[in-house]
Structure formats: structure tokens, C-alpha cells
Amino acid sequence: MRGLVIARLVIREAARRRLLLALLILTLIVVTLTGWGFSRIPTITQRGAPLPDVQIKVIASQFLILTMFMFSFVLAMAAVFVAAPQISGDVESGTALAILSRPIGRAEYVTGKWAGLAALVAIYAGGAAAIELGVVNAVIGYVPPEPLAFIAFVIAEGLVIMTLALLLSTRLSGMVGGVIALVLFGIAWIGGIVGGIGAAFDNAGITHVGTATKLILPTDGLWRGAVYALEPQSFIAAGSQAGPASAANPFYASSAAPLSFELYVAGWVALVFGLAVLSFRAREP
């Protein structure tokens, strides 16, 4: 129960700093601009003739994937820079010492921080993604095959990078931890592309590099799962005809994320969270 008090404080602090308000305003601006862009897709012509409905859906799906990639990157940055100073900032300001002098254990303290941050990630990611998908449906009538699965994957991606940033916050300053977490996020994304290139050229060594980065930081694997949830079956079938070369495309996924990977991500989050608790217990506030 005491952890819930910490969680409420995290959410209240984010609201006080107007972080949620700023993200909401920026998200609404982006949704408005992209909504206008989606509304122009039906006006595209090919040799003077309107595009068939299948092509319109393919174009809409690809534009939606690009839009959501930008959104996932913004989510990752927001999650990192909110989580990275959570513990280190309290230690440097002396707030942690004041809180821990009360009957609140360090495990409860870290748990409360994680729970509050997880709520922020879920609220923002779920809300913003739902608004964008609703606008796309309203202006062009396109609904991706698995919208709920997409939202779940995006939330999971935010939770993974947030948990890593919180772990780094137990030992490093907010700026250093945030930079490291974002660099690792970028490396994981590039590693996924490298692994796809290895698969395209049937190079086992390069493919293993991509697999290793996906296991060390599973954000790219979650992104691929999100992409698959947005793709119409006609586009997946067309990509499959391209053979292994399609694996190098970071905006294409030929198959859904397996259940074993989803379970691995859950275990990864639990492990990194446990390391954050152990790391903070070993640190003098």
C-alpha cells in the first residue's frame, strides 16, 4: 500500500510539471497534421484514375506505420527522461533520505516509482495511439487488422525502456542514465535492421547479432510485433513474395511476435525491475 503512495506522488509530480499537458498538446498537433495527410490519400490518382481500394489501404497502412514509428520514438524519449532522474534526483535532493526515514522500504519505494511511471506510460501510449487510430478511421475508413494488439505492443515497448531507465537511475544521474538508455534503444533498433540484413543474405553471424540485440533489449522485437498488427494481409502476402530480403525492412514484419518472445519480455521486465531493487538497496541514499 505504501508503494501506491509513491506511485501517486510520481503521477502528481508529472502533472505538476505539466509533462502530460505538453505531451497531450504535441500529440493533438501531430494527430491533426497526420489526419490531414491521411485525408489526402484518396485524392491520389494513377494515370488520371482513382486508386483502387486495396492500394489505398496499403498506402494508409504504410503511412500509419511511419506515423506510429515517430510516436513510439517520442514515447521512448518521454519514458526515458521521466524515469532516468526518478531515483537519482531524489537521492541528490535528499528527498529519498526523508522518505526512507519513514516506514517505507526500499523495495516499496522502487515499486511505487515503477508503478507510477508504468501508469503514465500506459495512459499516454494507449490514449495517443487510440486517438490516432480513431482519426485515421474517421477520415479514410481504414482500421488496422489488430489495433488492440498494436496498442499493447507499444505500451510494452514503453515499459521496457522505462524499466531500463529506472534501473540506471539507481546508480547514475538523470542525464547520464537517460542518454545511455536512448543510445541502447537506438542500438537495439539498428541491431534489428542488421539482423534482417543477415537473414536476407543468409549470413548466420550477422543474423545472430540481431537476435542478440533483440534479447538484450527487446524494444525492436516489440516494434516488429506492433508493425505486424498494423499491416493488412495483402501487404504481408506481397512482402512474403519478396523472400528473405523483406526482413531487412524495419517497417515490415512477415509474422507476429511468438508467444515465447512475449513471455521473454515479461521475464525481462521482471528481471530488470528486480535488479533495480537490488541496486538501490546496495546504495547509500
HUQUI-V940850 format. One record per pair of residues at least 12 apart in sequence whose ideal C-beta (glycine too) atoms are under 8 Angstrom apart, sorted by the first residue. I is the first residue (numbers start at 1). J is the second residue. Records with the same first field share a line. If there is no record, write none. Layout:
I: J + J
//
This chain:
2: 103 + 104 + 105 + 108 + 112
3: 108 + 109 + 111 + 112 + 115
4: 112 + 115
5: 104 + 112
6: 99 + 104 + 108 + 109 + 111 + 112 + 113 + 115 + 116
7: 112 + 113 + 115 + 116 + 119
8: 116
9: 112 + 116
10: 86 + 112 + 113 + 115 + 116 + 117 + 120
11: 116 + 119 + 120
14: 82 + 120
19: 78 + 82
20: 120 + 123 + 124
23: 74 + 78 + 124 + 128
26: 74
27: 71 + 124 + 128 + 131
28: 131
30: 67 + 70 + 71
31: 128 + 131 + 132 + 135
34: 63 + 67 + 132 + 135 + 136
35: 135 + 136 + 138 + 139
37: 63
38: 60 + 63 + 64 + 135 + 136 + 139 + 140 + 142
39: 139 + 140
41: 56 + 59 + 60 + 63 + 140
42: 56 + 140
44: 56 + 59
54: 234
56: 140 + 142
57: 142 + 232 + 234
58: 232 + 234 + 235
60: 136 + 140 + 142
61: 142 + 144 + 230 + 231 + 232 + 235
62: 235 + 251
64: 132 + 136 + 142 + 144 + 230
65: 227 + 230 + 231 + 251
66: 251
67: 132
68: 129 + 132 + 150 + 154 + 226 + 230
69: 223 + 251
71: 128 + 129 + 132 + 154
72: 154 + 157 + 158 + 223 + 226
75: 121 + 124 + 125 + 128 + 154 + 157 + 158
76: 157 + 158 + 161 + 182 + 185 + 219
77: 182
78: 124
79: 117 + 121 + 158 + 159 + 161 + 162 + 165
80: 161 + 162 + 165 + 178 + 181 + 182 + 185
81: 174 + 178
82: 117 + 120 + 162
83: 117 + 162 + 163 + 165 + 166 + 169 + 181
84: 165 + 166 + 168 + 169 + 172 + 174 + 175 + 177 + 178 + 181
85: 169 + 173 + 174 + 175 + 177 + 178
86: 113 + 117 + 166 + 169 + 174
87: 110 + 113 + 166 + 169 + 170 + 280
88: 169 + 170 + 171 + 172 + 173 + 174 + 177
89: 169 + 174
91: 283 + 285
92: 173
96: 109 + 285
97: 285
100: 285
106: 277 + 280 + 281
107: 277 + 281
109: 280
110: 166 + 170 + 273 + 276 + 277 + 280
111: 277
113: 166
114: 162 + 163 + 166 + 273 + 276
117: 162 + 166
118: 159 + 162
121: 155 + 158 + 159 + 162
122: 155 + 158 + 159
124: 158
125: 151 + 154 + 155 + 158
126: 151 + 155
129: 150 + 151 + 154
130: 151
133: 147 + 150
144: 229 + 230 + 231 + 232
145: 229 + 230 + 231 + 232 + 233
146: 228 + 229 + 230
147: 229
149: 225 + 226 + 229
150: 226 + 229 + 230
153: 222 + 223 + 225 + 226 + 229 + 257
154: 222 + 226
156: 222 + 265
157: 219 + 222 + 223 + 226
159: 269
160: 217 + 218 + 219 + 222 + 265 + 268 + 269
161: 181 + 185 + 217 + 219
163: 269 + 272 + 273 + 276
164: 181 + 184 + 217 + 272
165: 177 + 178 + 181
166: 273 + 276
167: 272 + 273 + 275 + 276 + 279
168: 180 + 181
169: 276
170: 276 + 279 + 280 + 283
171: 279 + 283
184: 217
185: 217 + 219
187: 213 + 217
188: 213 + 214 + 216 + 217 + 218 + 219 + 220
189: 219 + 220 + 223 + 250
190: 213
191: 209 + 210 + 212 + 213 + 214 + 220
192: 210 + 213 + 214 + 220 + 221 + 223 + 224 + 250
193: 210 + 248 + 250
194: 206 + 209 + 210 + 213
195: 207 + 208 + 209 + 210 + 211 + 213 + 214 + 247
196: 210 + 247 + 248 + 249 + 250
197: 247 + 248
198: 210
199: 244 + 247 + 248
200: 244 + 245 + 246 + 247 + 248
201: 244
202: 244
215: 264
218: 261 + 264 + 265 + 268
221: 257 + 261 + 265
222: 257 + 265
223: 250
224: 253 + 257
225: 253 + 256 + 257 + 261 + 262
227: 251 + 252 + 253
228: 253 + 254 + 255 + 256 + 257
229: 256
231: 252 + 253
236: 254
239: 252 + 254
240: 254
//
